[in-house]
Amino acid sequence: MNNTARETQGVRLTQSSSARSGQVALRALYVVLCLACLAAVFALQHFAIHTARGQSFDQNIMTALSEQTGTVASYLRRGLNTTVPVAVGVLVIVALIALFQRKMRTLTQVIVVFAGANLTAQLLKHVLIDRPTLVEHLGVYGNSFPSGHVTIAAAAAGVLFFSTSHRNVAGVLTALAGIWAVLIGIATVVSAWHRPSDVLGGFLIVAAWVFAAQALWGPAKSA
């Protein structure tokens, strides 16, 4: 092997090693971000549910927004009916595209994020979290943390993040779906279905699952 061939091989090995190191560092970052989201969920529910100040703050915001009767508030309330069909439609379309293109990693990420986030939300709401009555004048309410509607809407946005290896396209689709999910979140508060902390909790849970999926399987290569 001549010197030129050795140098070329050395460059390739260095580039391969650098790429692997970059992937390891990126996955480590996703793990940290996932844990940060989970910590934020814990801190949020502790403040909003298990402290009198948090309960009052959360409830007062919901009460103020639910008293809105304008045209925008009316449209927001109607928009809640689109949550489940739109989110499920997005899931089915993205899953079918991934299956048709034989992108099993993408299909796995889509299913894990959507199912994992929604199962987590239901488990927290109905099994793990109990809302004590710390402020009597607010009335007795059951736990509503986190919002199932927001979780399923945000999960649809998360699914779109994996929909294509074209990062710019995926980013635009995710951003548009994210705006829709935010509007759904506002609508749940305006309709007095959920408190603000429930909405934020739903987004954090989905973010944690998206980061977890990225950490486990890695990001798709840009096209």
Summary of the structure (lengths in Angstrom):
residues: 223
radius of gyration: 21.4
end to end distance: 34.7
largest distance: 84.9
contacts: 696
relative contact order: 0.16
helix: 81%
strand: 0%
